[in-house]
């Protein structure tokens, strides 16, 4: 009886490493031999690393000179072809994605070609801080609407295309949900509107003569991993005090608000935000004033760690002005 030969599996660790600088959310990227930006990636060595997280922290420190603080496992990404090239017969790469939070590092990073880049460069339709991004009405909705109209009645989806477009992009009275980052990316991928879909040979993308300029593409499936990380962090803001991992030990309330806005991609009402911070009792005054604000001195605050023992889900359940 002949035995079926199974494709060998290799395990990699991929990190979406987030920092905030000048009110902008940044993601650590490393440029590959193909010239595309990607997330830092390293293999898991079961001999050297007792756990996946230990392995992740070790190679990030070795390659990028960063000592990570908050680290959280996201998901296992193992779709066929995610790391394959045409004609590949080698081991299939399965990657365990992580969300990691850090603070900007002065000086050069240790890794060759590693640098922090604004995450809205890869997801320009997600930044609603000033106004709804023009790219949505100009490029995305017309293309998605046409694609939705081409759907056949035999679809097996629970929701038809037109409903998913409406729900995910906040059309016809549906609210914009900032946490649906991955849903929006997957919809654009399914419709063949982004370069990753063309690279993967998706029929919807190959049928198009041109693709709209919908953000900067990334290596392999790294933009999908980054979308997962952004969605997780936006959700986490509301029930965990993770935002303080991205701030200095002492900060003004304005700096706190700008950081929350940067992550959520939404503009917040100043007085409502401050009332929420006071009600949630997440911070306490230091008694010191900052003179680095460019205007009148502002009070400095710090994270009140006692809140972690006081209730199970301390966070900022913010509401935007839209």
C-alpha positions as CSV (number, residue, x, y, z in Angstrom):
1,X,0.0,0.0,0.0
2,X,1.6,3.3,-1.1
3,X,1.9,6.1,1.3
4,X,0.7,9.6,0.5
5,X,3.6,12.1,0.6
6,X,2.6,15.1,2.7
7,X,3.9,18.6,2.0
8,X,6.3,19.6,4.8
9,X,5.3,22.6,7.0
10,X,7.6,25.4,8.3
11,X,6.5,27.8,11.0
12,X,7.3,31.5,10.8
13,X,6.5,34.4,13.1
14,X,5.3,37.7,11.7
15,X,5.0,40.8,13.8
16,X,2.9,43.9,13.3
17,X,4.9,46.2,15.5
18,X,3.1,49.5,16.2
19,X,4.4,52.8,17.5
20,X,3.0,56.4,17.6
21,X,5.0,59.4,16.7
22,X,3.8,63.0,16.0
23,X,0.2,61.8,16.3
24,X,0.7,59.2,13.5
25,X,0.4,55.4,13.9
26,X,3.5,53.7,12.5
27,X,4.3,50.1,11.6
28,X,7.7,48.6,11.4
29,X,8.5,47.4,7.9
30,X,11.4,45.7,6.3
31,X,12.0,45.8,2.5
32,X,12.5,42.4,0.8
33,X,14.6,41.4,-2.2
34,X,11.5,42.0,-4.4
35,X,11.4,45.7,-3.3
36,X,8.1,45.4,-1.5
37,X,7.6,46.4,2.1
38,X,6.8,43.7,4.5
39,X,6.3,43.0,8.2
40,X,9.3,41.7,10.2
41,X,9.4,37.9,9.9
42,X,11.5,35.2,11.3
43,X,11.5,31.4,11.7
44,X,10.4,29.6,14.8
45,X,13.2,27.3,16.1
46,X,11.8,24.7,18.4
47,X,15.2,24.0,19.8
48,X,16.2,27.5,20.7
49,X,12.8,28.9,21.5
50,X,10.7,27.4,24.3
51,X,7.6,29.3,23.1
52,X,6.5,31.2,20.0
53,X,6.5,34.5,21.9
54,X,10.0,34.0,23.2
55,X,11.1,33.3,19.6
56,X,9.3,36.4,18.3
57,X,10.9,38.7,21.0
58,X,14.4,37.2,20.4
59,X,14.6,37.7,16.6
60,X,12.9,41.1,16.7
61,X,15.6,42.3,19.2
62,X,18.3,40.6,17.2
63,X,17.2,41.9,13.8
64,X,15.7,45.3,14.6
65,X,17.3,46.2,17.9
66,X,13.8,46.5,19.5
67,X,12.8,45.2,22.9
68,X,9.1,44.6,22.7
69,X,6.6,45.5,25.4
70,X,3.0,44.4,24.9
71,X,2.8,41.3,22.6
72,X,-0.4,39.5,21.6
73,X,-0.9,36.6,19.2
74,X,-3.4,37.4,16.4
75,X,-4.1,34.4,14.2
76,X,-2.4,31.7,12.2
77,X,-2.1,32.5,8.5
78,X,-1.6,29.4,6.3
79,X,-3.5,29.9,3.1
80,X,-2.0,27.9,0.2
81,X,0.3,30.1,-1.9
82,X,0.9,32.8,0.8
83,X,4.7,32.5,0.6
84,X,4.9,30.5,-2.6
85,X,6.4,31.5,-5.9
86,X,5.5,29.9,-9.3
87,X,6.9,26.4,-9.5
88,X,7.7,26.1,-5.8
89,X,7.9,22.6,-4.5
90,X,9.4,23.3,-1.1
91,X,7.9,23.4,2.4
92,X,4.6,25.3,2.9
93,X,5.1,28.3,5.2
94,X,2.6,28.8,8.0
95,X,2.9,32.1,9.8
96,X,1.7,33.0,13.3
97,X,0.9,36.7,13.3
98,X,1.5,38.9,16.3
99,X,0.5,42.4,17.4
100,X,3.3,44.2,19.3
101,X,3.4,47.7,20.8
102,X,6.5,49.8,21.3
103,X,7.7,53.3,21.4
104,X,9.7,55.0,18.6
105,X,13.4,54.3,18.7
106,X,16.0,57.1,18.2
107,X,18.7,56.4,15.8
108,X,19.0,53.7,13.1
109,X,17.3,50.3,13.4
110,X,19.6,47.3,13.5
111,X,17.9,45.6,10.6
112,X,19.0,46.4,7.1
113,X,16.2,48.4,5.4
114,X,13.9,48.4,8.5
115,X,12.0,51.5,9.2
116,X,8.7,52.7,10.6
117,X,6.1,53.7,8.1
118,X,2.6,55.3,8.5
119,X,0.1,52.5,8.5
120,X,-2.4,54.7,6.6
121,X,0.0,54.5,3.7
122,X,-1.2,50.9,3.3
123,X,-4.9,51.6,4.3
124,X,-5.7,55.2,3.2
125,X,-9.4,54.5,3.3
126,X,-9.2,53.9,7.1
127,X,-8.2,57.5,8.1
128,X,-11.3,59.5,9.0
129,X,-9.7,61.9,11.4
130,X,-10.1,65.0,9.2
131,X,-13.0,63.9,6.9
132,X,-14.1,60.8,5.0
133,X,-11.2,59.8,2.8
134,X,-11.8,61.0,-0.8
135,X,-10.5,57.6,-2.1
136,X,-13.7,55.9,-0.9
137,X,-16.1,58.0,-3.0
138,X,-13.7,58.5,-5.9
139,X,-12.2,55.0,-6.4
140,X,-13.6,52.3,-4.1
141,X,-17.4,52.7,-4.1
142,X,-17.8,53.0,-7.9
143,X,-15.7,49.9,-8.4
144,X,-17.4,47.9,-5.7
145,X,-20.8,48.9,-6.8
146,X,-20.1,47.7,-10.4
147,X,-18.7,44.5,-9.0
148,X,-21.7,44.0,-6.7
149,X,-24.1,44.4,-9.7
150,X,-22.3,41.6,-11.5
151,X,-23.2,39.0,-8.8
152,X,-25.2,36.0,-10.0
153,X,-28.3,34.7,-8.1
154,X,-26.5,31.5,-7.3
155,X,-24.2,33.1,-4.7
156,X,-23.7,31.0,-1.5
157,X,-22.8,33.9,0.7
158,X,-25.1,34.7,3.6
159,X,-24.9,38.4,2.6
160,X,-25.0,39.4,-1.0
161,X,-22.2,41.7,-2.3
162,X,-24.2,44.9,-2.3
163,X,-25.1,44.4,1.4
164,X,-21.5,43.7,2.4
165,X,-20.4,46.9,0.5
166,X,-23.1,48.9,2.3
167,X,-22.3,47.5,5.8
168,X,-18.5,47.5,5.6
169,X,-18.2,51.0,4.0
170,X,-21.0,52.7,5.9
171,X,-23.3,53.5,2.9
172,X,-27.0,54.4,2.8
173,X,-27.3,55.1,6.5
174,X,-25.2,52.2,7.7
175,X,-22.6,53.4,10.3
176,X,-18.9,53.4,9.6
177,X,-17.4,50.7,12.0
178,X,-13.7,51.4,12.5
179,X,-13.1,47.8,13.7
180,X,-14.1,46.3,10.3
181,X,-10.6,46.8,8.8
182,X,-10.1,43.2,7.8
183,X,-13.6,42.9,6.4
184,X,-13.0,45.9,4.1
185,X,-9.6,44.6,3.0
186,X,-11.0,41.2,2.3
187,X,-13.9,42.7,0.2
188,X,-11.4,44.7,-1.9
189,X,-9.3,41.5,-2.3
190,X,-12.4,39.4,-3.3
191,X,-13.4,42.1,-5.8
192,X,-9.9,42.0,-7.3
193,X,-9.2,45.7,-6.6
194,X,-5.8,45.4,-4.9
195,X,-2.4,44.3,-6.2
196,X,-2.2,41.3,-3.8
197,X,-5.3,39.8,-5.6
198,X,-3.5,40.1,-8.9
199,X,-0.3,38.6,-7.6
200,X,-2.3,35.7,-6.2
201,X,-3.9,35.1,-9.5
202,X,-7.4,35.9,-8.5
203,X,-9.7,35.9,-11.5
204,X,-11.5,39.1,-10.5
205,X,-8.1,40.9,-10.5
206,X,-6.8,39.3,-13.7
207,X,-9.9,40.3,-15.5
208,X,-9.2,44.0,-14.9
209,X,-7.1,46.0,-17.3
210,X,-6.0,48.4,-14.5
211,X,-6.3,48.5,-10.7
212,X,-7.1,51.7,-8.8
213,X,-4.3,53.0,-6.6
214,X,-5.6,51.6,-3.3
215,X,-2.7,52.1,-0.9
216,X,0.8,50.5,-1.0
217,X,0.8,46.8,-1.4
218,X,3.0,44.5,0.8
219,X,4.9,41.3,0.5
220,X,3.0,38.0,0.6
221,X,-0.1,38.3,2.8
222,X,1.4,40.9,5.1
223,X,-1.2,43.5,4.4
224,X,-3.9,41.0,5.5
225,X,-1.9,40.4,8.7
226,X,-1.6,44.2,9.2
227,X,-5.4,44.6,8.7
228,X,-6.0,42.0,11.4
229,X,-3.6,43.8,13.7
230,X,-5.2,47.2,13.2
231,X,-8.7,45.8,13.7
232,X,-7.6,44.0,16.9
233,X,-6.0,47.1,18.3
234,X,-9.0,49.3,17.5
235,X,-11.3,46.9,19.3
236,X,-8.8,46.5,22.2
237,X,-8.9,50.2,22.9
238,X,-12.4,49.9,24.2
239,X,-11.9,47.2,26.9
240,X,-8.1,47.2,27.7
241,X,-5.7,50.1,28.5
242,X,-3.3,49.1,25.7
243,X,-3.1,52.8,24.5
244,X,-0.7,53.5,27.4
245,X,1.8,51.1,26.0
246,X,2.3,53.6,23.2
247,X,2.6,56.7,25.4
248,X,5.5,58.0,27.6
249,X,5.2,57.5,31.3
250,X,3.8,61.0,31.6
251,X,1.6,62.7,29.0
252,X,-1.0,65.4,28.6
253,X,-4.7,64.7,27.9
254,X,-4.2,66.1,24.4
255,X,-1.5,63.6,23.7
256,X,-3.7,60.8,24.9
257,X,-6.6,62.0,22.7
258,X,-4.3,62.3,19.6
259,X,-3.0,58.8,20.2
260,X,-6.5,57.3,20.5
261,X,-7.6,59.2,17.3
262,X,-4.5,58.0,15.5
263,X,-5.3,54.4,16.2
264,X,-9.1,54.6,15.7
265,X,-8.9,56.8,12.6
266,X,-11.7,58.9,14.0
267,X,-11.8,62.5,15.3
268,X,-13.1,62.8,18.9
269,X,-14.9,65.6,20.6
270,X,-12.4,67.1,23.1
271,X,-14.8,67.8,26.0
272,X,-16.6,64.4,25.6
273,X,-13.3,62.6,25.5
274,X,-12.0,64.3,28.7
275,X,-15.3,63.5,30.5
276,X,-14.9,59.9,29.4
277,X,-11.3,59.7,30.7
278,X,-12.4,61.2,34.0
279,X,-15.3,58.8,34.3
280,X,-13.2,55.7,33.5
281,X,-10.6,56.8,36.1
282,X,-7.7,55.5,33.9
283,X,-5.3,58.3,34.6
284,X,-4.2,60.5,37.5
285,X,-2.4,63.9,37.6
286,X,1.3,64.0,38.4
287,X,1.1,67.5,39.8
288,X,3.6,68.7,37.1
289,X,2.9,71.0,34.2
290,X,4.3,70.5,30.7
291,X,5.8,73.5,28.9
292,X,6.4,71.5,25.6
293,X,2.9,72.0,24.3
294,X,3.7,75.1,22.2
295,X,1.1,77.1,24.0
296,X,-0.1,77.4,27.6
297,X,1.4,74.8,30.0
298,X,-0.7,71.7,30.3
299,X,-1.1,69.2,33.2
300,X,0.8,65.9,32.9
301,X,-0.9,62.7,33.8
302,X,0.1,59.0,34.2
303,X,-1.7,55.7,33.8
304,X,-3.4,54.7,37.0
305,X,-2.5,51.0,37.3
306,X,-4.9,50.3,40.1
307,X,-7.7,50.3,37.6
308,X,-6.5,46.8,36.5
309,X,-7.6,45.4,39.9
310,X,-10.7,47.5,40.1
311,X,-12.6,46.2,37.1
312,X,-12.2,43.5,34.5
313,X,-12.4,45.6,31.3
314,X,-10.9,49.1,31.7
315,X,-10.8,50.9,28.4
316,X,-11.9,53.9,26.5
317,X,-15.3,53.3,24.8
318,X,-15.0,56.4,22.6
319,X,-17.6,57.8,20.3
320,X,-16.5,59.9,17.3
321,X,-18.1,63.1,16.0
322,X,-19.4,61.2,13.0
